[in-house]
Amino acid sequence: MLEGKFDEASLLKKIVESIKDCVKLCNFNCTEHGITVQAVDDSRVLLVSLLVGLSAFSEYRCDRDITLGIDLDSFSKIIKCGNNEDYLTLLAEDSPDNVMTIFEDKKKERVSEYSLKLMDIDSEFLRIDDMEYESVINMPSTEFSKIVRDLKNLSESLNITVTKDLVKFSAEGESGTGSVVLKPYTDMERPEESVSVNLENAVDLTFGLKYLNDIIRATALSSTITIKLADKTPALFEYKLDAGGYLRFYLAPKFDEDD
Amino acid sequence: MSEAAKRTWSDNSEGAHSLPAASQNIDSHLELTQSQQQLLKKVKRPNGDDEPLVFEQELVEMTQRAEGVHEEQQLWSRPQLPENYLENDVTFQQLDAEEAIHGDTTVARFFGITEEGYSVLCTVTGFLHYFYVPVPRGFTSAQLGAFKSSMKANWYGIHDITIELKESIWGFSNNVKVPFFKVVVANAKDITKIRGAFERGEVSFENYFSPGQNPSYDNINYLLRMMIDCNITGMSWMSLPKGKFTLVDPAMKLSTCQIECVIDYRDILSHPSEGEWLKMAPLRILSFDIECAGRKGVFPEAKEDPVIQIANVILRQGDQRPFVRNVFTVNTCAPIIGSEILSYQEERDMLMGWRDFVVKSDPDVIIGYNTANFDLPYLLDRAKALGLPKFAFFGRMFNIKQEAKDSVFSSRAYGTRENKVVNIEGRMQLDLLQFIQREYKLRSYTLNSVSAHFLGEQKEDVQHSIITDLQNGTAETRRRLAVYCLKDAYLPLRLLEKLMCLVNYTEMARVTGVPFSYLLARGQQIKVISQLFRKCLQENIVVPNMKSEGGNEEYEGATVIEPNRGYYDVPIATLDFSSLYPSIMMAHNLCYTTLLNKASIQAFNLSEDEYTFTPNGDYFVKESKRKGILPTILDELLTARKKAKADLKKETDPFKRDVLNGRQLALKISANSVYGFTGATVGKLPCLAISSSVTAFGREMIEKTKNVVQEKYSKANGFPHDAEVIYGDTDSVMVKFGFEDLETCMKYGEEAADYVSTKFIRPIKLEFEKVYFPYLLINKKRYAGLYWTRPDKFDKMDTKGIETVRRDNCRLVQNVITKVLEFILEERNVEKAERFVKQTIADLLQNRVDLSQLVITKAYSKHEYDGKQAHVELAKRMKQRDPGSAPSLGDRVAYVIINSSSTKNYEKSEDPLYVLENSLPIDVNYYLENQLSKPLMRIFEPILGDKKAKELLSGAHTRTVKMSAPKSGGLMRFAKKAELCKNCRTPLKPNNHGAVCENCISKAPELYGNALAQMSYLEHKFSRLWTECQRCQGSLHQEVLCSNKDCPIFYMRKKAQKDVNQQAQEIKKWDDTEW
């Protein structure tokens, strides 16, 4: 039996909206520690890793591990039925055929219930172990989102170079070039506006903007983003959930053709 | 295989397979999906016996049947000519004819075979080429002598000029003949120059000829002219009366023919192809195939890569089995029972040995598969590269060298093709590939798929690179190659028989009168021209030499009655106009010779009942004034066809039946091509007034038929139902009379056809042909139904324009649609059809559909396409990977659509073999949405309605999917696969032992049993497929080498191999389970 209650429906709503464009079908693995999702996009370049920790729920119980195969398109339609402030409860049996979503209005006595038929998704579960990264960037998520959106107009790939005290995002396209340079900055009053760079080695990596564009859909989840980079290694883009947990994207950098 | 095993193979298909793979019981037997089984059945022996196909066994049988021929010494040469043979008339069937220069005059050469099988070369002398020019106004016959001398003095090559009364074919001329000059030339090569001089107005004689454009008449090549004037048709029999022909002195002989003689054209006796003369001479048909030792990744080039084997099979027309079967090999080769092995140490000796073999065995017809474009040119080039000047003489003429020339053949009907042509004097060539490309529309034209399609047999396909390895191996491996090569040589012969190429083309040559070689090398028009000229000669008509304009004038085609779409569960009668266009031309006397315009109507003072005003606005004179030449030709063709069909019914001898059937087909095709000839704007004699009038009449008739039927069979007229014409196209209408039973419907069908026929002019006739019941009318030119001609049993299922036949779909679509139609129409079980569709979609989503089912093929025809296309882009990418195996221009590219980072189809196409090797994920949604959904919706919508039909594509069966993880890519080097519980799919904890999580341990025994059952199922499946391939290659104890991309078994075998490996790994995971 799974029973997970969110204080506000908006959290789950944002999570689903963040990943449904790159992953259409995925398994929600529910354990006593919370809910995790590991999924690869269709082109198998982007790995999505989600953890919704116990603290994100106001009430949580999961007697045994269960897997919910969910069609995110359909699930997102259900989630949109609730108001952002509603309580949201997920309910499932031990060997479930469907999952119940219950919305409760906090003021009125209004309760709505939706049931979603589950899918049997036979996919492999991938893990990426923690790695040593050569540089770690912390920055406002909206800032990163703007950079990606702006440079996407120019090119298909985005180059990120990190040198001492400096991060440069650049794109080169047929119509022209563009770049954004950020330097570490500390805002004491609003720490989420700060930019920090921890550097062990300089890195120079290129990523497909198509995928970055999928990643920035998670901007609403967190005010900051952590980017961890190392040469010839999948980069980690992490949005921490305030309530507990994270949404991580692993994206392989573009290699030269012969590599 | 045992009886019991066979039963499980076929009976148990549906039940167990519809369960998810994981829940199959331990005792479940080997299951293949239905489509897989069908494919297996298809590739089995066509005669239905279950004995494995072993080509070698066939070879042994051939030896046993060919009595008196010892396997080591197959007799190559022709029988000796009896001494007094030439004292009688010589009668032979002429096969190949050509124009040649003999001394300084043009002659025709006929190669032929007598009934006893002696070869003949007959040189026909004395025939002079000619053309016509109208005599200018005011010219009198008294001036002819002076004109002749003046012309002879000014233009070299003129033999004689006479005046004859002729009529031009173009336009009605009130049956008045006018004088024409007949200009006879001594040498056919001068005719173009002299004709040109007349046409351009360069000829001058006392100001009679105006400068500028003047028409000349009767432009046709020498050979056809001679054949027409002597009444000789292609492939006909002719006699040389004794005493009339002279034998060529043996020392002066030009050819290898046993009888070589010269005769004047006036002495030839030509036999019309009727009765006794429908027979065929015992032609020797050689089919051969070569193997080259190529380098890896490069298509063999004659300069570099040696020819290592040549396999030959010769069949005497009329015999059951080939009397020569041999293989020429470089290096030793272990013996093959039933065939002769001729081993040579050196390639050059082998090539010369082969040349001598061809000359000695003296084949009349050389066939093969792609021999025209590959084998023959390759042999010639190779001999040249090796410095063997004597090799290139294997024709019948001693002094004429065989050479490969490029030729471009362009025809509206067949498209543009670039070909190589090798001249082999005296031997007909029939490349089966060219024949099949011309006559059949197929998915793929490789020998594999063609023989699978027509003979129901797959063949081994050995890759170029492996050939070299086999050659460099031992006598045993070379034997392996030799058997393969022999089979490739034997298959074209089987195809030739099966498709009746020789018989049908012979009849076509006889009916249309053109030499056999024209049928493959030339287009449709020459056949009509030959018939037209023959008729014109009889009627003293001459044909203007029109410059083809190449105008692209389009005219309105046939009409289509708007279909009343839906699923009809009542019999639908189909009424057809038989030979619609020919009968319109005959009924309304439409012809060049009857064509009028307003001016000529006035000039000839014709009254209104003497001419026809067509719905297209043209005028033609009626038969009472003059019967047109085209209607006459058509009349003869159709009468001859009726006769051939009547004879066919009576005939019992199978060979004569084939001939008669070929004949009636040739007559039908000829009759129908007359209309096309008048409408071919780039043609010899286009006349849109005729062709557009024909279609206009056709449209009018369909409309009229509809109205007449609906009016007569209506409630207003006392009929129990209102009959409805639900659809009509070109020459047929579909009528719903409203009765539930077949008999009544058929009765009214007959009656209506007869009734409507009375409303039209003879010979237009509406015929009741068949009833469709039930009938699914999807759209214009798209329908399906059961076809009944008798009330007790249906004949077949008939489909038009539905995805069962289209080539740009994958096989999955084809199979699903065929099956669905069978369920709906034959079994009338819509529910079963729905179930089947759901099961197929579930299979697709769970990756259980065979890759071969998903392969799409498209012709890679030209380099420059406007948009990017999937197959073109793939061909480019494959070229980058490996230029040797990449498809080249003209090939059909096979591809599947995979999941990739791109959203564009042209970037998602991939080579099926590459997909198999790298286990790339198939984009199942593409197949569901772009391939299956539309055709399925089209079928199910009229039956189930919009809403229910859509459920087929999105119901519960779509909720189980399989997603395979990538094996490569930047991400996967760092990601690790976590083990999941086999039951509930939760990730296993690191300290977990075995394959299930602690919650599911109670289910472990059952799951493990299933896994083992699955394993044994896969092993069984793989071993069956493997044996199937071994049987196909003809040996059960050798490894399978085949990589035949056209063969569904190949993909199945590869996939099964991979599945077995994967499952073995799965089983291993259970090892640590703590029970």
Interface residues (C-beta under 8 A of the other chain):
Chain A: L25 N27 N29 T31 Q38 V40 D42 S43 R44 V45 L46 L47 R64 D65 I66 T67 G69 S95 K117 L118 M119 D120 I121 D122 S123 E124 F125 L126 R127 I128 D129 M131 G208 K210 T233 P234 Y250 L251 A252 P253 F255
Chain B: P20 Q846 N899 S900 S901 S902 P921 D923 A956 R959 T960 V961 K962 M963 S964 A965 P966 G969 G970 L971 M972 F974 A975 K976 K977 A978 E979 L980 C981 C984 R985 T986 P987 C997 N999
